[in-house]
Amino acid sequence: MRAAAGDKLIVEGTHGGDNRREGVIVHVGHADGSPPYTVRWLDSERETLVFPGPDARVVQSVR
């Protein structure tokens, strides 16, 4: 997985009743774009450090 600041991270719910979460990547810790990422979640405006799993995908922003 590779990302850049400004890309969107989408994490699908893996269990019944889990909601999809969407956030904007605000910081990428490695020059090659690999995780972890600091993500600002759209539903709460909180920022967290994320190590995305197989249920996550990156949607690149328009560059």
C-alpha positions as CSV (number, residue, x, y, z in Angstrom):
1,M,0.0,0.0,0.0
2,R,1.3,3.4,-1.0
3,A,-0.2,6.8,-0.2
4,A,0.5,10.5,0.0
5,A,-0.8,13.3,2.2
6,G,-4.2,14.3,0.9
7,D,-5.2,10.8,-0.2
8,K,-8.3,9.3,1.3
9,L,-8.2,6.1,3.4
10,I,-11.3,4.0,3.4
11,V,-11.7,1.1,5.9
12,E,-14.6,-1.2,5.2
13,G,-16.5,-2.8,8.1
14,T,-15.6,-6.4,8.5
15,H,-18.3,-7.5,10.9
16,G,-22.1,-7.2,10.6
17,G,-23.1,-3.8,11.8
18,D,-19.6,-2.3,11.3
19,N,-19.6,1.0,9.4
20,R,-17.3,2.1,6.7
21,R,-14.8,4.7,7.9
22,E,-13.3,7.4,5.7
23,G,-10.5,9.7,6.5
24,V,-7.9,12.0,4.9
25,I,-4.3,11.1,5.2
26,V,-2.5,14.1,6.7
27,H,1.0,12.6,7.2
28,V,2.9,9.7,5.7
29,G,5.8,8.5,7.9
30,H,7.9,7.0,5.1
31,A,9.3,8.6,2.0
32,D,8.1,5.6,-0.1
33,G,4.5,6.2,1.0
34,S,4.2,3.0,3.1
35,P,2.3,2.9,6.4
36,P,1.8,4.0,9.1
37,Y,-0.3,7.0,8.2
38,T,-1.8,9.8,10.3
39,V,-5.4,10.0,9.3
40,R,-8.1,12.6,10.1
41,W,-11.4,10.8,10.3
42,L,-14.3,12.5,8.6
43,D,-16.9,11.3,11.1
44,S,-15.1,12.7,14.2
45,E,-12.3,15.0,13.0
46,R,-10.0,13.1,15.3
47,E,-6.5,12.2,14.1
48,T,-5.0,8.8,14.7
49,L,-2.0,6.8,13.7
50,V,-3.1,3.9,11.4
51,F,-1.5,0.7,10.2
52,P,-4.0,-0.2,7.5
53,G,-5.1,-3.9,7.3
54,P,-6.5,-5.9,4.4
55,D,-9.9,-4.2,4.8
56,A,-8.5,-0.8,3.9
57,R,-7.8,0.9,0.6
58,V,-6.3,4.2,-0.5
59,V,-8.0,6.5,-3.0
60,Q,-5.5,8.9,-4.5
61,S,-6.3,12.6,-4.5
62,V,-6.1,14.5,-7.8
63,R,-2.5,15.7,-8.1
